[in-house]
Amino acid sequence: MRIAILEISHWHVPLYLPAFTELGITPVAVSDEQPGYAERFAGQYSGCTPYVDYVELLEKEKLDFVFSFGRYRLQPEIATQLLERRIPFVIEKPLGTDASQFERLIALAKQNDVFVAIPLTNRAAPFSQTVKDMRDSGRLGQIRHAHFRYAGGPVQRYVDSGCPWMLDVKECGGGALRNLGIHYTDLFHWLTGSRQVQVASTQLQRITPGIPVEEYANIGLYGDDNAYATIEVAYTFPADSSDTVWNVSDGQTYVTYRDGATCIFTKDGVEERGGHTVQGLYQDFVGDTLQAYREGGEPLATLEDMHRAMVVVDACYEKADE
């Protein structure tokens, strides 16, 4: 396949590259708006052409598939360019600084029949798959309470990785809530099957002087049938790692992910299931997505899924401003 990567300075790109190596994928072209980035990156691959302008890349290259990144503010326009050219693609979340352009993008994707995959990779984690399977089989009833906590590394990592725009609200649409919380608003929708999600509470906290985006967010959500979730996300872990704890309960059965393992607690005892790494989730995502595209299957998450999660995040910011 002739594959291109758009806007390679994005900090998520390194998570995809091991899968490219494993699958024997050599990108034929790469772009980045920052001069020099694409040239340095392309030098790792034989026959890979660098571009500063991603539109020029799309005009000149014949492509089978694209992996797209970029500043959040620019992502809707990048997606539009790909959809209008009918190029199948992956685009990193959250695909914009708010939900305002999703209806247009969804309509365009349907009109042009374009395969679009969103890497909401936590759906593929053993914890999430275990909960989904238990829900589908009836072993786990409606989730009454969920708690998702993810504290990632400090904001300096975005500056160090060449993405200082992540600290500019106009470019990124917010801080930890927009960037990290989007994964968990999606998981709450997906695992509970809730059609409607309401925001119960929102707390946003700036911590480091001079940093204009929130580094901590705590939100409460209500779903269908009194499902409730608490979501905590932060840029406060003092390393390039994370503090991750996920729990769901139907009132009798408790499923948790912590310390690298998924466990199911019932009155009959404890069952242990697998864990995951962020790198592993992305590596699997690349292979599974390309296979789904080739075989006419469905992506892990769609534009519609991303839209639902984004609407909830927008509502959280609105509530915080009240």
N, C-alpha and C positions, 0 to 999 in steps of 0.2 A: 504494500500500500504506500502511496505517496502522501506522507503526513507532514504537516507543518505545525510549528508552535508559535503562537502569537504572544508577544510581550513577555519575554523570558526572564526579565528581572524580578518578576513576582516571586515571593518567598516560597510558594507552594511548588514551583517547578522542580526542585530537587527531589520531591517526594514521588514524582512520576518517572524520573530517569531510570531507576533500577528496573522498572517494568519494561521500559524501552529496551534496555540491555538484554533482559531475559528473553524478550520476544523477538530480538534481532531487528528492532526498528531503528532505522537511521533517518532522522528528519531531513527532508529535502530542502527546507527553508525555515528560517526563524526571523522574528522581528522583535524590535524593542525601540521605543521612542527615545530612549537615552543613548546618545551617540557612544559607540564603542562596545556596548553590551552585546549586541547581536554578533558583531565580528568576533569577539572573544569566545562566545558560546559556540558559534558555527565552526570555529577552528578545531573543535573536538571531533567533528564528523567529516568524513570524506564526502565531497560533493554537496555539502550543505551551504546554501546561499543566504547571506545575511541581508536584512533590510531594516532601515530605520522606520519606514512607513508601512504599516501592515496592509493598507489599502493597495499600495504598489505591489506588495507580495501577492495579494489575492488576484490582482489583475494579470500578473506575469506568470504565476505558477499554476500548473494543472494539478489539482489536489483531490485526493480521495477522502481525506479526513483531517480535521484540525483540532488541536488542543489549544484553547484560548484562555488567557489570563487578563492582565491589565488592571489599571486603576478602576475602582468601582464606578466612578462617574462616567467612564468611557465604555464600560461593558455593554450597555444597551445598544450603543451605536456599532460596536464590534459585532454583536449578535445580529443586528439588522443587516450588516454587510454580508455575513455568512448565510443568513436565511434568504436574502435576495438572490444570492448566487447558488442556492440549493446545495450548499456544502454541509455534510453532516459534521457535528462537532460536539466536543465537551467544552463547557465553559465554567470556570470556577464560580462558586457562590461568593457574594449574594446576588450578583448580576444587577448592580445598580445601587444607588444611594437610598432608594425607597421603592415602593411597589408601583409607582405611577405608570411605568411603561410596560408592565407585564401583559396586560390584556392585548396590547398591540402586537407584542412579540409572539404571544400564543396564537393569535389569529394568523399571523404571517407564517408561522411554523406549520399550521394546519393547511393553509392555502397552498404552500409550496411542498408539503409532505416531506419535511426535513427531520431527520433523527437528531434529537438534542438530548444530551445527558448532563445532569448536574451532579457533582461529586458530594452529595450528602452522605458521606462514607460511613457515618456512624450507624446507618441502617444495616450495614453488612456486618457489624460487630457481632460476635457470638452472643453477647447479652441481648442485643436487639432481636436477633434471629430466634433466640430461645423464647423471648417474651412473645414475639409474633406467632411462632408455632404453637405455643401454649394457648394463646388467645384463640387461634383458628381452630384448634382441636377441642376447645371447651375446658381444658385443664385449668386455665386461668380465667376468672370472670372479668367483668369490667374493672378496669384499673381505677381504684378510688383515690390513690395518692401516688404520685411519682416525685422523685427528687433527683435532679441532675446537677452535679457540681463539676466544673472544669476550670481550674486555675492554670493558665499558661504562663509562659515566660514574660518578662517585663517589656515595656514598649520599646526600649532601646534596640531590641532584636529587629524591629522593622527598619529602623534607621541603618543598622549595621548591614542588613540584607539588601539595601538599595531601594527601600520602599518608604521613604519618609512621609509620603503622601498619606500613609495610614494614620498620621497624627493631624491631618487636615480634614475637618468635618465636611467641608464642601466636596472633597475628593472621595471620602470613604463613607460618609453618611452616619458616622457615629463610632463608638469605641468597642469595648468588649461585647456589648449587647448585639450590635449589628454583625460583628465579625464572628464571634463564638456562639452567642445565644441563638443564632439562626438554626444551628444544628439541632438544638433541643426544643425549640418551638416546632420544628419539623417532626422530631421523634414523638412529641406529645400527640400531635395530630395523627401520626402514622400508627402508633402503638395503641391508642385508645379508639381510633376510628371516628373521632369526633368530627361532626360536620361544622359545628360552630365552636369557636374558642373565644372566651371573653377574658379580658385582663382584670384581675382582682387587685393587683398592687404592683408598683414599680419603684425600686430604689436604685438610683444611679449615683456613683461616687467618683469624683476626681480625687486622686491621691497625691500624685507627684506635682509639685509647683511648676507651673509653666506648661503642663500637658493639657491641651484643650479638649481631649476626648475622655469619656468615662473609662476608668480602669477597673471598676467593679460594678456589677449589676446583679440585682436580686429581684426576680419577678415572680408573681403568682398568677396562675392561669386556671380558669374553669373550662371544662369541656362538657360533652354530653353525659347525661346520667350522673351528674355530680362528680365526674372525674376532676381531679385537682392535681396541679403540679407546682413545685417550687423549683426554680432554675437559678443557679448561681454561676456566673462566669466572671473571670478576672484576668488581668495582666499582672499578677502579683507573685507568681512563683519565681523564686530567685535563681532560675537556671533555664536552660533550653530544654525543659521537660515539662511535666504537669502534675497536678494533684487532681485525680479523677475518681469520682464516686457516683454511681447511678443506682437508683432503687425504684422498684415499682411494687405495689401491693394491691390485691383485690379485697383485702380485709382478712384473709385467711392464709394465702400463699404470698411469700415475700421473695422477690428475685432481686439479686444485687450484683453489681460489678464493683469490685474494689481490690486493691493489691494485686492486680493483674489476673483476677479469676472471676468467673461468673458462678454464683451459687443460688440454688433454689431451696428455700426453707419452707417446710410444711410441718404439720403435727407428727408426721412419720419420720422426720429426720432431714438430712441435708444431702442434696445432690450437687456435685461439682461439675461445671462445664468449662469450656475453654475461655481464654482471654484473647487479647489482641494487642498489636502495636499500631500506632498511627501510620508508620511506614508500610506495614503489612496491608492495612486497609486500602491504601492508595495503590499499592502494587497489584492487589487483586482487582481493584476497580478498573484499572487500565485494561487488563486482559479480559475481564468479564464484559466490559463495555464494547470493546472491539468485536468480541464474539457475538454479543447481542445484535450489534449492527449488521454483521455479516449474515446472521441467521434470521434476520427480520424480527428479533425479539424486542422486549421493552427495556429501557434503561433503568438503572437503579432508582433514579428520581428524575422527574420531568419538570418542564417549565411550570406546569400547573402546581406541582408540589412545592416548588420554590416560591411561587406566588403566594400560596397559603401561608407559608412560614414567614414571608416578608410582611404580609398584612398584619400579622400578630406583632412582629417587632415594631412596625410603624405605630401600632396602637399603644405599645408600651412607652415609646418616646412621647407620644401625645399625652398619655396619662401622667408621665413624669413632669410635663410642662404645666399641668393644671395648678 
